Amino acid sequence: MSGQRPPWDDFQREMLDALGHVVYLARDASTGANAGAADASADVDAPPLLRALAHAANARVAQLPALPPIERLRTPTAKRALWPQLRALRKASRA
């Protein structure tokens, strides 16, 4: 979506600006300034669930702990065991 215009026309953007709103343009996380080419390609090739978990943990896919098979991650027990690890990754990324 980085090459597309926002869904607002010029008049709408002017009105949003007059109301004090900022119009942002959505873009892929892999096109960020601090994402390396190797890290970006690894994250893009990862399954959607792993990308979502990495986003929730504020980490790259490669930094995620070893995960059980996707089928087992659907169980409540596996989810409860995963969240403390993701919270620890998120906390570490803030430091």
C-alpha positions as CSV (number, residue, x, y, z in Angstrom):
1,M,0.0,0.0,0.0
2,S,3.0,2.3,0.1
3,G,2.6,3.3,-3.5
4,Q,-1.1,4.2,-3.1
5,R,-2.7,7.4,-2.1
6,P,-4.7,7.6,1.1
7,P,-8.5,7.0,0.7
8,W,-9.1,10.8,1.2
9,D,-9.4,13.3,-1.7
10,D,-8.0,16.8,-1.4
11,F,-11.1,18.3,0.0
12,Q,-11.5,15.6,2.7
13,R,-7.8,16.0,3.7
14,E,-8.4,19.8,4.0
15,M,-11.4,19.3,6.2
16,L,-9.7,16.7,8.4
17,D,-6.8,19.1,8.8
18,A,-9.2,21.9,9.7
19,L,-10.6,19.6,12.4
20,G,-7.1,18.9,13.7
21,H,-6.8,15.4,12.5
22,V,-3.6,14.0,10.9
23,V,-4.0,11.8,7.8
24,Y,-1.5,9.0,7.9
25,L,-0.5,6.7,5.0
26,A,-0.5,3.0,5.9
27,R,2.6,1.1,4.8
28,D,4.1,-2.3,5.4
29,A,6.2,-2.7,8.5
30,S,8.9,-4.3,6.3
31,T,9.5,-0.9,4.5
32,G,10.4,0.9,7.8
33,A,13.6,2.8,8.0
34,N,15.2,0.6,10.6
35,A,14.2,-2.8,9.1
36,G,17.2,-4.6,7.5
37,A,16.7,-6.4,4.2
38,A,17.3,-9.9,5.6
39,D,15.0,-9.3,8.6
40,A,12.3,-7.9,6.4
41,S,12.4,-10.8,4.0
42,A,12.3,-13.3,6.9
43,D,9.3,-11.6,8.5
44,V,7.4,-11.3,5.2
45,D,7.9,-15.0,4.5
46,A,6.7,-16.0,7.9
47,P,3.1,-17.3,8.4
48,P,0.5,-14.6,9.4
49,L,0.2,-16.0,13.0
50,L,4.0,-15.7,13.6
51,R,4.0,-12.1,12.2
52,A,1.1,-11.2,14.5
53,L,2.9,-12.7,17.5
54,A,6.1,-10.9,16.6
55,H,4.1,-7.7,16.3
56,A,2.4,-8.3,19.7
57,A,5.8,-8.9,21.2
58,N,7.4,-5.9,19.5
59,A,10.0,-8.2,18.2
60,R,11.2,-9.8,14.9
61,V,10.0,-13.3,13.9
62,A,13.5,-14.6,14.4
63,Q,13.4,-13.4,18.0
64,L,10.3,-15.4,18.9
65,P,10.8,-18.4,21.3
66,A,10.5,-21.9,19.8
67,L,6.8,-22.4,19.3
68,P,4.9,-25.6,19.3
69,P,3.1,-26.7,16.1
70,I,0.4,-24.3,15.0
71,E,-2.3,-26.9,15.7
72,R,-1.3,-27.0,19.4
73,L,-1.1,-23.2,19.7
74,R,-4.9,-23.2,19.3
75,T,-5.4,-24.8,22.8
76,P,-6.0,-22.5,25.8
77,T,-3.1,-24.2,27.7
78,A,-0.6,-23.4,24.9
79,K,-1.9,-19.8,24.7
80,R,-1.5,-19.3,28.4
81,A,2.1,-20.6,28.3
82,L,3.0,-18.4,25.3
83,W,1.9,-15.0,26.7
84,P,4.4,-14.7,29.5
85,Q,7.2,-15.3,27.0
86,L,5.8,-12.7,24.6
87,R,5.5,-10.2,27.5
88,A,9.1,-10.8,28.4
89,L,10.2,-10.1,24.8
90,R,8.1,-6.9,24.7
91,K,9.6,-5.8,28.0
92,A,13.1,-6.5,26.8
93,S,12.5,-4.5,23.6
94,R,11.6,-1.4,25.6
95,A,14.9,-1.5,27.5
